[in-house]
């Protein structure tokens, strides 16, 4: 057990189906109570959907595992009501530094622009994130969690999925309309269904050491190539909560994983790095290899795959849990519309296509990082080292340094759900783009993104909200009454909108700048905070056509 964390024990309750008392059919079942499965279940339940979550364990993950949670994932967690405890407990950082041998050659800032609520990254041991997600799940009465419920068989037909579940009190069967699979990289469910995942395994091994120590190093990401304390290999250092420091040592493919985990092998490596005078305690050790793979598609009739069950990347760039949380952000609103009969099941094809596109971006960046960190030939290593030497003095070489391109959201600019522009805009907020945050005044928070998400929203800009035409205000408000409601929000420099429309005051002008707003400019935002469409003037018929397109109803 860890010295800095006490593992919770989640109560097992005998399912009613074991004694023949349960109905045995559920609208949605989620398998896996890691960060991705919990996020999927919470997101659906927060939208009013009944969800059953099954997990074969009764506690949170062992060891730090996923550590870095990117700004976009934090914004999704905010929408689910879990962002604050993660940021409050974790270690926020924006700066990363890269060293070659003894000198710094490159540094970067993940958030060079001010005026965003969340930092570029937060370091937090995965067990804390899971604990916070479980606590949030327990606040939702329509979300049932069953621990020590192990799914041992799955089948499906056109109407439903059928599961056989094993518990300490015996096995039982259930069926569901939709099955969301978040059971990890080895995914027993994927194997049960005979589905393939393709890619490659990288021939290298890395040691993870979680070390407890009091150190005054800054809250930054430090990455070394060929350092004197670990020659010809690489090392990564991150600060986590509770004065726990995560150190990753490259070992090489020929290293014996079991031998390398022994304290007599690990402690000398750490002492060589920190010096003999630095006191520390070894908390957790693991050795990993990694793969870059994905399924051909993520939706298979009634079964939907998310997270590592659908795609796997190397840990360099923190693209694993972050991309998995974004999977659920993309899936949940679409699945809810399908369940409610407001969108065709074919809308779920867009979940697969959009998130396969995102996975391919992650796989490409992850593979490039891995090739730079672990060159496969003498020539490629010479090139890598030359780039690192040049980077200290020449900006062009710094763009080639790759110690892990860190997780960023995908820009879904080619999605068929987007309505193409017909007007001219400047800036980055194109259809398909993830929204930029910005400081605002009015309402319950002081940040734009905290007012957006979970349903379709319309941002309509005027200089003075109180001068908004009453007829147009009524048209804006009426959108909320549509079958797929759109909540209109007026963004203005001053004033309060009529017709009880929510008004956000852009006192600093950041929203106007980032979204290139002029009087009349209107943005349609998807429930996952991606831009669906934009216009220079509001037209209710255009908005409704864009909603139809974004929900597969066009």
Buried (B, 14 or more C-beta within 10 A) or exposed (E): EBEBBEBBEBEBBBBEBBEEEEEBEBBBBBBBBBBBBBBBBBBBBBBEBBBBBBBBBBBBBBBBBBBBBBBBBBBBBBBBBBBEBBBEBBBBBBBBBBBBBEEEBBBBEBBEEEBBBBBBBBBBBBBBBBBBBBEBBEEBEBBBBBBBBBBEBBBBEEEBBBBBBBBEEEEBEBBBBBBBBBBBBEBBBBEBBEBEBEBEEBEBBBBBBBBBBEBEEEBBBBBBBBBEBBEEBBBBBBBBBBBBBBBBBBBEEEBEEEEBBEEEBBBEBBBBBBEEEEEBEBBBBBBBBBBBBBBEBBBBBBBBBBBBBBBBBBBBBBBBBBBBBBBBBBBBBBBBBBBEEBBEBEBBBBBBBBBBBBBEBBBEBBBBBBBBBBBEEEEEBEBBBEBBBBBBEEEEBBEBBBBBBBBBBBBBEEBEBBBEEEEEBEEEBBBBBBBBBBBBEBBEBEBBBBBBBBBBBBBBBBBEBEEBEEEBBEBBBBBBEBEBBBBBBBBBBBBBBBBEBBBBBBBBEBBBBBBBBEBEBBBBBBBBBBBBBBBBEBEBEBBBBBBBBBBBBE
